[in-house]
Amino acid sequence: MDAAEQRAQRVTWSVGAVIGIVLLLLLCLLCSRALF
């Protein structure tokens, strides 16, 4: 049970990190388009 919970938490953190990185990249693209 604990191992499954740890695995699920790790997957959740990984998905969250990927989404955060994608959002940051989109924000940078929008800012660079607005500036230039």
C-alpha positions as CSV (number, residue, x, y, z in Angstrom):
1,M,0.0,0.0,0.0
2,D,2.8,2.4,0.9
3,A,4.8,1.6,-2.2
4,A,1.8,2.3,-4.4
5,E,1.1,5.6,-2.6
6,Q,4.7,6.7,-3.0
7,R,4.6,5.8,-6.7
8,A,1.3,7.7,-7.2
9,Q,2.8,10.7,-5.4
10,R,5.9,10.6,-7.6
11,V,3.8,10.5,-10.7
12,T,1.7,13.4,-9.5
13,W,4.8,15.4,-8.7
14,S,6.3,14.6,-12.2
15,V,3.1,15.6,-14.0
16,G,2.9,18.8,-12.0
17,A,6.6,19.6,-12.8
18,V,6.0,19.0,-16.5
19,I,2.9,21.2,-16.5
20,G,4.8,23.9,-14.7
21,I,7.7,23.8,-17.2
22,V,5.3,24.0,-20.1
23,L,3.5,26.9,-18.6
24,L,6.8,28.7,-18.0
25,L,7.8,28.2,-21.6
26,L,4.5,29.5,-22.8
27,L,4.8,32.5,-20.6
28,C,8.3,33.2,-21.9
29,L,7.1,32.9,-25.5
30,L,4.2,35.3,-24.9
31,C,6.5,37.8,-23.2
32,S,9.1,37.6,-26.0
33,R,6.3,38.2,-28.6
34,A,5.0,41.1,-26.6
35,L,8.4,42.7,-26.3
36,F,9.7,42.2,-29.8
